[in-house]
Amino acid sequence: MSLAQDLQNLKDRLTSSDRMPVVFLGHGSPMNAIEDNAYSRSWAELGASLPRPQAILVVSAHWMTRGSTLVDVSRMPKTIHDFYGFPQELFAQHYPAQGAPDVANEVVSLLASHHAEGDDTWGLDHGAWSVLTWLYPEADVPVFQLSIDMTKDLPHHLEIGQALADLRHRGVLILGSGNIVHNLRRMKYGAKPYDWALEFDGMFAERLMARDHAALSDREGLGSLLTLAHPSLDHYLPALTIAGASDAKDEVMFMNSSIDIASVSMRSFVYY
């Protein structure tokens, strides 16, 4: 089935639903924020198919904390250019969306057992705004971010998603941004994907389809393949949170099922 057909099915299904989908996007290079390519076009098409949210909660690979889960409660989150060595055009990009402090403070309460705290010093890092600029180019939907606690093991991040799931019934789009495979140490421009990258990406898709979240959050079971795919887990954890926010009634749609620069999976998925 083509992406256009999948997006039409998504739109038809959501027309009769009173709950928001949950979305994970493989964001890849920051350059995707300004380049017209297959990834950015697919994000724009997805944005046109999604219902308009009341607010967007973003779980990005690029806001890492230790020992707490922070929630951005600012009224006007700043655009963070958390990269270097890219063209000035990229540093000139801004995503001037308002924050959603009322909803964000409710999320702090929802996640009280997960040591959540409000924070007004972060904003929107490139994991958030590089995809939002295509999903909602007018920046007219309030947005706030949730950090990932790097001291917690994989099941914790599934639990975060489970705790957030009720927001779907309140017009909140829960958006994860990372990559299913992300090993920049092994990247090669113009090269074929590594076998281990294809293996991890395919395994993830199969187990996600089977709703085998326990396997996807079993560090020991994933073994050395997880270490190859993710020398650091920051880009993997948002995918677990999005999986946790889904339920058995959801259908799943995959997008951009490809490996970029040999070692970065651009696979994205939508639960609806």
Secondary structure, DSSP 8 states (H G I E B T S, - for coil): --HHHHHHHHHHHHHT-SS--EEEEE---GGGGT--SHHHHHHHHHHHHS---SEEEEEEEEEEESSSEEEE--SS--B-----SS-HHHHT--------HHHHHHHHHHTGGGTEEEESS--B-HHHHHHHHHHSTT--S-EEEEEEETTS-HHHHHHHHHHHGGGGGGTEEEEEEE-SSB-GGG--TT----HHHHHHHHHHHHHHHTT-HHHHT-HHHHHHHHHHH-SSGGGTHHHHHHHHT--TT--EEEE---EETTTEE--EEEE-
